Amino acid sequence: MLLFLSVDIKYVVILFKMKFKNFWILAFWFYLGILLVIIISAYLKVIPVKLSTIPFYDTIGHFVLIGIAAFLSHLALKKRKVNVFNFTVPLAPILVCLFTMLEEFLQILSPNRTFDVVDLTADFIGIILFTWLAEKQKLQKY
């Protein structure tokens, strides 16, 4: 039963990609909504306490959540690159880095959050790794 469900989901995703030319844009905006809910939940201290029993859950969360944001945004922007000081760099990871640094530094102002260089480092490593993975992904032309 599970095998049939996974096969059906694959076909739905393929059909969805074929019908919606901007799949990565939709995926990015959907994910950004989820990410914002997680960030707001953290500021309001409504993240489940059970997560704290997982070792390094916060650092792993930063790595994965921000990494996925970099992956999806890089593909949503069709791997667009810009020149910065005569270096060609991908635009999306720069934007995700700026958003991440802003959010991390805003934690200094919050009584419920704490600024952590380890979290910021995990964010940057996630951005680099997931952007590299996005570079390996082929963009389909419709």
BELTAHU-V324090 format. One record per residue. N is the residue number from 0. PSI is psi as a letter, one per 20 degrees, with the letter a starting at -180 (999 if undefined). Layout:
# BELTAHU-V324090
n->N psi->PSI
n->N psi->PSI
This chain:
# BELTAHU-V324090
n->0 psi->g
n->1 psi->h
n->2 psi->g
n->3 psi->h
n->4 psi->g
n->5 psi->h
n->6 psi->g
n->7 psi->g
n->8 psi->h
n->9 psi->g
n->10 psi->h
n->11 psi->g
n->12 psi->g
n->13 psi->g
n->14 psi->h
n->15 psi->g
n->16 psi->h
n->17 psi->h
n->18 psi->h
n->19 psi->o
n->20 psi->h
n->21 psi->l
n->22 psi->g
n->23 psi->h
n->24 psi->g
n->25 psi->g
n->26 psi->g
n->27 psi->g
n->28 psi->h
n->29 psi->g
n->30 psi->h
n->31 psi->h
n->32 psi->g
n->33 psi->g
n->34 psi->g
n->35 psi->h
n->36 psi->g
n->37 psi->g
n->38 psi->g
n->39 psi->h
n->40 psi->h
n->41 psi->g
n->42 psi->h
n->43 psi->j
n->44 psi->l
n->45 psi->j
n->46 psi->p
n->47 psi->p
n->48 psi->h
n->49 psi->h
n->50 psi->h
n->51 psi->i
n->52 psi->i
n->53 psi->p
n->54 psi->p
n->55 psi->k
n->56 psi->h
n->57 psi->g
n->58 psi->g
n->59 psi->g
n->60 psi->g
n->61 psi->g
n->62 psi->g
n->63 psi->g
n->64 psi->g
n->65 psi->h
n->66 psi->g
n->67 psi->h
n->68 psi->g
n->69 psi->g
n->70 psi->g
n->71 psi->h
n->72 psi->h
n->73 psi->g
n->74 psi->h
n->75 psi->h
n->76 psi->j
n->77 psi->l
n->78 psi->k
n->79 psi->q
n->80 psi->q
n->81 psi->q
n->82 psi->p
n->83 psi->o
n->84 psi->l
n->85 psi->j
n->86 psi->p
n->87 psi->o
n->88 psi->q
n->89 psi->p
n->90 psi->g
n->91 psi->g
n->92 psi->h
n->93 psi->g
n->94 psi->g
n->95 psi->h
n->96 psi->g
n->97 psi->g
n->98 psi->g
n->99 psi->g
n->100 psi->g
n->101 psi->g
n->102 psi->g
n->103 psi->g
n->104 psi->h
n->105 psi->h
n->106 psi->h
n->107 psi->h
n->108 psi->i
n->109 psi->p
n->110 psi->i
n->111 psi->i
n->112 psi->q
n->113 psi->p
n->114 psi->p
n->115 psi->p
n->116 psi->h
n->117 psi->g
n->118 psi->g
n->119 psi->h
n->120 psi->g
n->121 psi->h
n->122 psi->g
n->123 psi->g
n->124 psi->g
n->125 psi->g
n->126 psi->g
n->127 psi->g
n->128 psi->g
n->129 psi->h
n->130 psi->h
n->131 psi->g
n->132 psi->h
n->133 psi->h
n->134 psi->h
n->135 psi->h
n->136 psi->p
n->137 psi->p
n->138 psi->p
n->139 psi->p
n->140 psi->p
n->141 psi->999
